[in-house]
Amino acid sequence: MPAISPVLPDQRVQFVLALLHKEDSLEGIARKAGVSGSPLIWWREEFIEAGKAALGCRVEELMNELADRDQVIGELTVTNRILKKRAS
C-alpha cells in the first residue's frame, strides 16, 4: 500500500479520470499530482474495483427487485384466476 498522499480524494478522482481518458501520460499526471506513478496506479485500481463493486451491488439489487415483482405477479395471476372461476 502506498504512503498517504497529501492529495485530497476529489483530486485523486480527477487525476484518475485524466489517466483513464489518456489526457496525459502517467508520468505527466503523476507530476501534476505531486506523486510518483505508483500511487496513481494504486488509485486507478481502487477506482476501477470500487466501480465494479458498485455496479455489482446494483445488479444484485435489481435482480432482487425483479424476483419480488415476479412473485407479486404470480400471486395476482392466481388470485385473478380464482376470481374468474368464482364469477362464472
C-alpha positions in Angstrom: 0.0 0.0 0.0 1.4 3.4 -0.9 2.2 6.1 1.7 -0.6 8.5 2.5 -0.6 11.3 0.0 -1.5 15.0 0.6 -3.8 14.7 -2.5 -7.4 15.0 -1.5 -9.9 12.3 -2.6 -11.7 14.6 -5.1 -8.4 15.5 -6.6 -7.5 11.8 -6.8 -10.6 11.2 -8.8 -9.7 14.0 -11.2 -6.2 12.6 -11.7 -7.5 9.0 -12.2 -10.1 10.2 -14.7 -7.4 12.1 -16.5 -5.3 9.0 -16.6 -8.3 6.9 -17.8 -9.1 9.4 -20.5 -5.4 9.5 -21.5 -5.3 13.3 -21.2 -1.6 12.9 -20.4 1.0 10.2 -19.7 1.2 8.5 -16.4 4.3 10.5 -15.6 2.7 13.8 -16.6 -0.4 13.3 -14.5 1.8 12.0 -11.5 3.9 15.1 -11.8 0.7 17.3 -11.7 -0.5 15.3 -8.7 2.9 15.7 -6.9 3.3 11.9 -6.5 5.3 9.2 -8.2 3.5 6.9 -10.7 2.9 4.2 -8.1 0.1 5.9 -6.1 -1.6 6.9 -9.3 -1.7 3.3 -10.4 -3.0 2.3 -7.0 -5.7 5.0 -7.1 -6.7 3.8 -10.6 -7.0 0.2 -9.5 -9.1 1.2 -6.4 -11.3 3.4 -8.6 -11.9 0.5 -11.0 -12.6 -2.0 -8.3 -14.9 0.3 -6.5 -16.8 0.9 -9.7 -17.1 -2.9 -10.3 -18.3 -3.4 -6.7 -20.9 -0.6 -7.0 -22.2 -2.0 -10.3 -22.3 -5.5 -9.0 -24.3 -4.4 -6.0 -26.7 -2.5 -8.2 -27.2 -5.5 -10.5 -27.9 -7.7 -7.4 -30.4 -5.1 -6.1 -32.2 -5.0 -9.5 -32.3 -8.8 -9.7 -33.9 -8.9 -6.2 -36.5 -6.3 -7.2 -37.3 -8.4 -10.3 -37.7 -11.5 -8.2 -40.1 -9.6 -5.9 -42.1 -8.4 -8.8 -42.3 -11.8 -10.3 -43.7 -13.1 -7.0 -46.3 -10.4 -6.9 -47.3 -11.0 -10.5 -47.6 -14.7 -9.8 -49.8 -14.1 -6.7 -52.0 -11.7 -8.7 -52.4 -14.2 -11.5 -53.5 -16.9 -9.1 -56.0 -14.5 -7.4 -57.3 -13.4 -10.8 -57.9 -17.0 -11.9 -59.7 -17.8 -8.7 -61.9 -14.7 -9.1 -62.7 -15.6 -12.7 -63.7 -19.1 -11.7 -66.0 -17.8 -8.9 -67.6 -15.3 -11.3 -68.5 -17.9 -13.9 
